[in-house]
Amino acid sequence: MAHAMFKRYKILFTRPLPGLRPGRPERDAMVERVKRFASQNGMAGDLHAIAPNAGFGILEIQCTDKLARRLSDLSEVESVLEA
Protein backbone atom coordinates (compact mmCIF):
# COMPACT_ATOMS: atom_id res chain seq x y z
CA MET A 1 0.00 0.00 0.00
CA ALA A 2 1.33 3.40 -0.93
CA HIS A 3 2.09 5.97 1.70
CA ALA A 4 -0.74 8.44 2.43
CA MET A 5 1.05 11.27 0.62
CA PHE A 6 0.53 9.49 -2.72
CA LYS A 7 -2.87 9.66 -4.38
CA ARG A 8 -4.21 7.93 -7.46
CA TYR A 9 -4.69 10.01 -10.61
CA LYS A 10 -5.64 9.35 -14.20
CA ILE A 11 -3.74 11.19 -16.91
CA LEU A 12 -5.59 11.59 -20.20
CA PHE A 13 -3.29 12.20 -23.15
CA THR A 14 -4.22 13.88 -26.39
CA ARG A 15 -4.73 11.43 -29.21
CA PRO A 16 -2.87 10.41 -31.20
CA LEU A 17 0.67 11.04 -30.04
CA PRO A 18 2.63 12.20 -33.08
CA GLY A 19 4.55 9.49 -34.91
CA LEU A 20 3.43 6.53 -32.81
CA ARG A 21 1.12 3.61 -33.52
CA PRO A 22 -1.71 3.07 -31.04
CA GLY A 23 -1.02 0.30 -28.55
CA ARG A 24 2.10 -0.67 -26.70
CA PRO A 25 4.55 1.76 -28.42
CA GLU A 26 2.27 4.67 -27.60
CA ARG A 27 1.73 3.52 -24.02
CA ASP A 28 5.47 3.05 -23.46
CA ALA A 29 6.14 6.56 -24.82
CA MET A 30 3.54 8.05 -22.44
CA VAL A 31 5.09 6.25 -19.45
CA GLU A 32 8.57 7.40 -20.44
CA ARG A 33 7.37 10.99 -20.92
CA VAL A 34 5.86 11.12 -17.40
CA LYS A 35 9.01 9.63 -15.84
CA ARG A 36 11.26 12.04 -17.73
CA PHE A 37 9.10 15.05 -16.80
CA ALA A 38 9.21 14.14 -13.09
CA SER A 39 12.97 13.61 -13.22
CA GLN A 40 13.72 16.82 -15.14
CA ASN A 41 11.70 18.86 -12.66
CA GLY A 42 13.30 17.35 -9.55
CA MET A 43 10.13 15.46 -8.61
CA ALA A 44 11.18 11.85 -9.22
CA GLY A 45 10.41 11.08 -5.55
CA ASP A 46 6.88 12.44 -6.04
CA LEU A 47 6.06 9.63 -8.49
CA HIS A 48 5.27 6.33 -6.78
CA ALA A 49 3.81 4.07 -9.50
CA ILE A 50 2.53 4.05 -13.08
CA ALA A 51 -0.06 1.58 -14.34
CA PRO A 52 -1.21 1.80 -17.96
CA ASN A 53 -4.99 1.62 -18.27
CA ALA A 54 -6.84 -0.64 -20.70
CA GLY A 55 -8.07 2.49 -22.49
CA PHE A 56 -5.55 3.93 -24.93
CA GLY A 57 -4.32 7.38 -24.04
CA ILE A 58 -4.85 6.92 -20.29
CA LEU A 59 -2.30 6.27 -17.55
CA GLU A 60 -3.14 5.61 -13.91
CA ILE A 61 -0.45 6.88 -11.57
CA GLN A 62 0.19 7.27 -7.86
CA CYS A 63 1.89 10.55 -7.09
CA THR A 64 1.81 13.62 -4.89
CA ASP A 65 -0.64 16.48 -5.43
CA LYS A 66 2.29 18.69 -6.40
CA LEU A 67 3.33 16.46 -9.32
CA ALA A 68 -0.28 15.95 -10.43
CA ARG A 69 -0.75 19.72 -10.73
CA ARG A 70 2.48 20.08 -12.71
CA LEU A 71 1.69 17.25 -15.16
CA SER A 72 -0.91 19.45 -16.85
CA ASP A 73 2.05 21.59 -18.05
CA LEU A 74 2.92 18.83 -20.53
CA SER A 75 1.63 19.65 -24.01
CA GLU A 76 0.65 15.99 -24.54
CA VAL A 77 -1.61 15.92 -21.45
CA GLU A 78 -5.27 16.75 -21.95
CA SER A 79 -6.27 16.49 -18.28
CA VAL A 80 -5.28 15.02 -14.91
CA LEU A 81 -8.13 13.61 -12.81
CA GLU A 82 -8.12 12.28 -9.28
CA ALA A 83 -9.09 8.60 -9.44
PEJO-V820148 format. One line per field, one symbol per residue. ss: DSSP state (2 for helix, 1 for strand, 0 for the rest). psi: psi as a letter, one per 20 degrees, with the letter a starting at -180 (. if undefined). burial: # if it has 16 or more other ideal C-beta (glycine too) atoms within 10 Angstrom, else .. A space follows every 10 residues. Layout:
BEGIN
ss = ???
psi = ???
burial = ???
END
This chain:
BEGIN
ss = 0000001111 1110000000 0002222222 2222222222 0002221111 1100000111 1110222222 2000001111 110
psi = pqqhipqpqp ppqqqrppjq qqbghgghhg ghgggggggh jkkhiiogqp oprhpqjpqp rorrhghghh hiiphipgqp qp.
burial = .....####. #.#...#... .....##.## ..##..##.. ..#..###.# .#....#### ####..##.# #..#.##..# ...
END
